[in-house]
Amino acid sequence: MDYSQKISERQWNQPDKGELESHREETYIDDIIQKDHIERKLLKNLDGIGTVFDGGAGSGRFSILLAKRGLKVTHFDISQPMIDKARELAEKEGVLDRITFVKGALEDLSAYKDGEFDLVMSFDAPVSYTYPNQERVLSELVRICGKRIVISVSSRLGSLPYLANPVQKNQFILDENSEDPFVRWLVEHRAEAVEGFTIRKSELDRVMADGLLGGEQEIAEYENGGAPWCITYTFMPDELERLLGGLGVRNVRLSGPGAFGRTIPREILLKIMNDPAQKKDFLDFCYVYDSNKYVCGMGKDNLLAIGEKIL
Ligand SMILES: C[S@@+](CC[C@H](N)C(=O)[O-])C[C@H]1O[C@@H](n2cnc3c(N)ncnc32)[C@H](O)[C@@H]1O
C-alpha cells in the first residue's frame, strides 16, 4: 500500500478526528468561507440530480446537506471516527434513511458501476491525499459519475504561500481562547514560528516544480509510530482542467474558495465575522470573487472544479 494511504488511515482514524472536524466552521474563518462557497456551488447545481457519491465525506458537512434536500447519498470515507460523527449528525437531522455510510479508501472504487451516481463530489482535498494515485483516483471518480462532478483538491499556488508564512493560519482563528487543540498550538507557537522562520527558496522552487507537500520526513515519522500529515499532491489549475477534460468532463469551471478572504488582515476579518449583516455581504461577495477563474489558484489552499459528464 502506498504511504499516503497508510498515513491517511492512521491520521484520520485518530479517535478525536470526527469531533474536531465537525467544529471547523466554529473555529476558523477560512473554513467558514470555503465551506460556504462549496455549499452555494452545490445548491446551484442540483438540477437533475437524485443520487450522490461523497468521497472523503468526513463528518458529513455536505453529505448531510444534500440528504436534507431529499437526495440519496453514499457517504464514503477512510475514517471510522468521521463516519461515526457523521452518522450521529445525520440522525439529529433526521436523514439517516437517505445516507449509506461506507468505510473505504478512494484508491479502490471497484465496487461501483460506471455512471452509478448522478453527482460525484469530493471536498477539501481527499484526492490530493491519494498521492501517487491521484490521477487514477480522479479517473475512477469520473467513471462512477453519471452527470456532474464537483471536487476540490489541494492547490499548488494556494499552498505555496503557507511555506513563506508560518503564521498564516493564525490569521483565520475566530476565537483565540478556543479549546481546539490546533488553535491552542497555533497561538502558543506563534512567536517561535516567526523567530525560527527563514525563507527556503529551494523548497519553494521544489514544490512549485513537483507539487508535493511532505515526503521522507513524514514516512520516517509514520514508520516510528507517529501520525503525520500524509504526502499531499497539489494541483495547478490548468493541470486539473486538462485532466478532467481528458477524462471526458465538459464545461469545467474552476474557482478558488478563500482567495478574497486571504487578502484581509485578522482584525478586519473579525469585525466582519462578528456582525451578521457584514458577514452575509462579505460571504456573498467572496463567492463572486472566488468564482473568477483568474483567482482560482489562490484559494485558501483548495482548488474547486465543477463539470458535466456527457455519457
Ligand atoms: C479535510 S476532510 C474533508 C471532509 C469533507 N469532505 C468536508 O469538506 O467537510 C478530508 C476527509 O478525507 C478523508 N480521506 C483522506 N484520505 C482518504 C482516502 N484515501 N480515501 C477516502 N477518504 C479519505 C478523511 O478521513 C477526511 O474525512
Ligand as a Chemical Component Dictionary entry (heavy atoms), coordinates in Angstrom:
data_LIG
# 
_chem_comp.id                   LIG 
_chem_comp.type                 NON-POLYMER 
_chem_comp.pdbx_formal_charge   0 
_chem_comp.three_letter_code    LIG 
# 
loop_
_chem_comp_atom.comp_id 
_chem_comp_atom.atom_id 
_chem_comp_atom.alt_atom_id 
_chem_comp_atom.type_symbol 
_chem_comp_atom.charge 
_chem_comp_atom.model_Cartn_x 
_chem_comp_atom.model_Cartn_y 
_chem_comp_atom.model_Cartn_z 
_chem_comp_atom.pdbx_ordinal 
LIG C1  C1  C 0  -10.415 17.668 5.271 1  
LIG S1  S1  S 1  -11.540 16.357 5.435 2  
LIG C2  C2  C 0  -12.870 16.898 4.416 3  
LIG C3  C3  C 0  -14.210 16.363 4.826 4  
LIG C4  C4  C 0  -15.401 16.831 3.973 5  
LIG N1  N1  N 0  -15.262 16.427 2.585 6  
LIG C5  C5  C 0  -15.585 18.342 4.050 7  
LIG O1  O1  O 0  -15.280 19.035 3.074 8  
LIG O2  O2  O -1 -16.038 18.839 5.105 9  
LIG C6  C6  C 0  -10.807 15.082 4.437 10 
LIG C7  C7  C 0  -11.516 13.746 4.561 11 
LIG O3  O3  O 0  -10.945 12.839 3.604 12 
LIG C8  C8  C 0  -10.843 11.555 4.204 13 
LIG N2  N2  N 0  -9.794  10.822 3.475 14 
LIG C9  C9  C 0  -8.456  11.076 3.470 15 
LIG N3  N3  N 0  -7.817  10.210 2.667 16 
LIG C10 C10 C 0  -8.768  9.384  2.153 17 
LIG C11 C11 C 0  -8.732  8.278  1.257 18 
LIG N4  N4  N 0  -7.589  7.858  0.732 19 
LIG N5  N5  N 0  -9.900  7.669  0.950 20 
LIG C12 C12 C 0  -11.072 8.078  1.499 21 
LIG N6  N6  N 0  -11.165 9.124  2.357 22 
LIG C13 C13 C 0  -10.029 9.779  2.671 23 
LIG C14 C14 C 0  -10.521 11.852 5.661 24 
LIG O4  O4  O 0  -10.824 10.775 6.507 25 
LIG C15 C15 C 0  -11.370 13.084 5.909 26 
LIG O5  O5  O 0  -12.636 12.740 6.410 27 
# 
loop_
_chem_comp_bond.comp_id 
_chem_comp_bond.atom_id_1 
_chem_comp_bond.atom_id_2 
_chem_comp_bond.value_order 
_chem_comp_bond.pdbx_ordinal 
LIG C1  S1  SING 1  
LIG S1  C2  SING 2  
LIG S1  C6  SING 3  
LIG C2  C3  SING 4  
LIG C3  C4  SING 5  
LIG C4  N1  SING 6  
LIG C4  C5  SING 7  
LIG C5  O1  DOUB 8  
LIG C5  O2  SING 9  
LIG C6  C7  SING 10 
LIG C7  O3  SING 11 
LIG C7  C15 SING 12 
LIG O3  C8  SING 13 
LIG C8  N2  SING 14 
LIG C8  C14 SING 15 
LIG N2  C9  SING 16 
LIG N2  C13 SING 17 
LIG C9  N3  DOUB 18 
LIG N3  C10 SING 19 
LIG C10 C11 SING 20 
LIG C10 C13 DOUB 21 
LIG C11 N4  SING 22 
LIG C11 N5  DOUB 23 
LIG N5  C12 SING 24 
LIG C12 N6  DOUB 25 
LIG N6  C13 SING 26 
LIG C14 O4  SING 27 
LIG C14 C15 SING 28 
LIG C15 O5  SING 29 
# 
